[in-house]
Amino acid sequence: MKITFDKIVTTLLILMVGLLLYRQFQAQPNLVNGDTAPNFQTQLQNGTPFQLTDLRGAYVLIDFWGSWCPPCRRQNPKLVGIYDQFHKASFANAEGFEIVSVALEANRQAWQQAIQKDNLHWPYHLIDPSQNNESFSGKIASLYDIGAVPTSFLLDPEGTIIAVNASPDRLRWLLNKKIVR
C-alpha cells in the first residue's frame, strides 16, 4: 500500500483540527448566561479587602488574564477603552461599569509591571496565585472553572452572568444597549 504525501498532509490536518476543537471545549467554563456569578473574597493589589458582591449595582466584567499571555495583553488596550467609555455611564438599571482583573500568575512582579505598562487604571486588580502559568489552580480560577485565558464574564447589576467570553465589540454593544439616552 502506497501512502501519498497528500494523504499524510490530510491526516495531519484532521488531527490538528481535532486537537484544537478538543482544547476549545476543554477550556470553556461551565458557568453560562443566567448563572449567578460565584462570590469570592480576597485582597486587591493594594492590600484592600475585596469581595465581588461589593460591586452589586454596577455592570462588572470579570477578566481572567495573565501578564505572560499574549492574547490577554493584546486585548488589554481594548478593555481600557471600554472602561473609559462606560465607567461613569448611567444605565437604565445601574450606575457605572467596573472591571475586576483576576491575574492567574506565578510572578507577582511581572503582573504589576503589566498593569503599569498596559495602563490598566481601574482599581480592581487581584492575583490568583498558581503553581505556574499553565495550571489554573488558584481558588478563584477553580471557582469559575477557568481552563484558558483570556476568559471573561460580564455581570449585570444583580451579579447574574449575561455574557461569557464576549469580544470587546460585543461588550460595547451589550453595554450600549443598557445606557440611558
Buried (B, 14 or more C-beta within 10 A) or exposed (E): EEEEEEEEEEEEEEEEEEEEEEEEEEBBBEBEEEBEBBEBEBEBBEEEEBEBEBBBBBBBBBBBBBBBBEEBBEBBEBBBEBBEBBBEBEBEEBEBBBBBBBBBBBBEEBBBEBBEEBEBEBBBBBBBBBEEBEEBBBEBBEBBBBBBBBBBBBBBBEBEBBBBBBEBEEBBEBBEEBBEE
